[in-house]
């Protein structure tokens, strides 16, 4: 047998495979960018005549329950709840689900909001862990919208299900308790549910922004700043690409598969019909959207998952490599679990856009992309060893991928600048450009490593953990400043102090 001929045939096959895959990704991103731009401009044009504040005063505004799971959030729990209670909406309540915290989160809430234990009838439509201390409400009329429930630990999905059972509202807004919502968030998020009469809106999501280095006082965003750490800057760029170009495009195609767990608004009735959040997956935010969509498709009902470009929710991103890798590891495992659980949807014409476009795209370019990339790296090393490498081909493919990455990032930045222009401070533009140039070498290797670790952990590691996101805190209050000044005074030696 001519082994040399066989090897060269295999090499040629791999050459064509990687070339086709790269062109397919680039083509897909170009199409998404076009659809995203169209959707964003249509949204801005349509909403330039809308007065969202009218929803604040309307007595017939649909009821919304903000559900926020909390686990060991003692550092920021009081200020975060204060932020949620500052929402400008007429008909809402805030349900804080203390999911078996081991710190003093519950005690801080009781003291800060004058809570007392009350009898509360819970309509348990979705199975959850049992209550621990029970349900609390404030004796202060100023906090009458606040409900705190203390339950046994069951994870984020179980805590959200508990909030669903507690809610008496038509819609539920599921958020991370450490997220900062802007005051008009609910008005803007609920609007798609009200304006579509030809189809049922089952969920809506908004753009998530990174609040690291931003100035926040008393639960309010006062100033948007650009962080100093490169790992945080790179994530800002990544979020802009994902939310402004990716998810906006899928919303226009009505093929969106995920709404960020940081902030999403759902039709409670449909959420209950599908059984609430799945407690057996670490990607509960993606899985419930896929399940709700499949439910509507199977009943042949017209529906929509809406998405809006308004920067309504600000959250803290990891500033540590280890925490970032843990987070992305979980995202990878959640994607694998969701696609596997709903594999019947893939290439199934009965599910229309969901089965024929969204699912295959997500499987090929999200699920398989890290594996293909690592395979490409190993293939490159093989060619070096085999001494059959075409350096012009490698250089051309690398430049094609890198330059397109830069172009796509610049499009995301221009979209941000010409729409909401959140980063106004002098000098941020240059920092963004430098981040675009360096991001493929700063963040991408970590994300790739985390994705491969996620694949390994899913298939070979039996102890699959949800992952811990260590928060450093966003809220800066006057009390924090006083404490800081007090600590500084303790450090400064007085004249009579002896030096070592």
Beta strands, then each sheet from edge to edge (+ up, - down):
strand 1: 64-70
strand 2: 92-99
strand 3: 115-118
strand 4: 131-138
strand 5: 146-151
strand 6: 171-176
strand 7: 180-181
strand 8: 200-210
strand 9: 215-217
strand 10: 220-223
strand 11: 263-267
strand 12: 303-315
sheet 1: 3+ 4- 5+ 2+ 1+ 6+ 11- 8+ 12+ 7-
sheet 2: 9+ 10-
end
